Amino acid sequence: AWHMSYAYPRQLRQSYAKCTFDPDHNKLYAAGNKDYILRVDVNCQQPEQAVSIISVGLKAGIFPYITMIKDKIHILGGHDNKKHFTCDPHAQVQSLQEIHSFTDWQRGNAKGALIQIASQNIMLLLGGYIQCTSSEGRTDRIWKYDITNNQWTQREDVRMPHPMNSFGAVITSDERHIIVFGGVVFDNESISTSCSIYVLNLLTLQWKKSSIQTPLETATWFSLCIQSQNLKKDDLVVCGYLRLYVQL
């Protein structure tokens, strides 16, 4: 059964936010087309006191990437941000630390997928929609972030199956495969929504197209991919999506 804890914070309505969860402190952090980060205390019994603002002065644009690593919030990309920043949500005075600037993004990158591989202490940024001053479009590039050395590199040994954005992506519990599904793809000089599922073997760096397809051709801008101990080992639950019609 569904249980509603809080109404969606009014500050993030129509702000195209992305979220990350801190399980150690039971805090949800959301960043969108605003100059602050919202913090939601999921243990708070009074909804009006559950939401607080972390002022960071960064307006990354819609659909920035946000994740938690070792008690720090990492924010990168978004339609109007080509940099990677970190901040400490527990500090009394908030400040952003710049980690990297993507020189091949003239404005930003959004609607891709950020996957953390804990066993390798890295993150992968898959695909996305790159905003440029002269041109813009979907990309098939993959970037790797070395968490230990705070260093980004563009992978030359593997790319996405197609230039694509707005897809769902999840890593398997054994961290051997990344599963990518749905989204908006550019293939054979045309743009379309996809019902395909692709699996990346992280050992061989080879993609395999699954014989299983998604129920509908979907752009998973608002999807939530869930893997839980309460589910069967190979089950994946996707909550919510946007079915996008593309006029060709």
Secondary structure, DSSP 8 states (H G I E B T S, - for coil): -----S---GGGTTS--EEEEETTTTEEEEE-SSSEEEEEETT-S-HHHHEEEEE------SS-EEEEETTEEEEE-BTT--EEEEE-TT-SS---EEEEE-TT-SSEEESSEEEEEGGGTEEEEE--EEE-SS--EEB--EEEEETTTTEEEE-SS---SSSEES-EEEE-TTSSEEEEE--EEEETTEEEEB--EEEEETTTTEEEE-S---SS-BB-TT-EEE--TTS-TT--EEE--B------
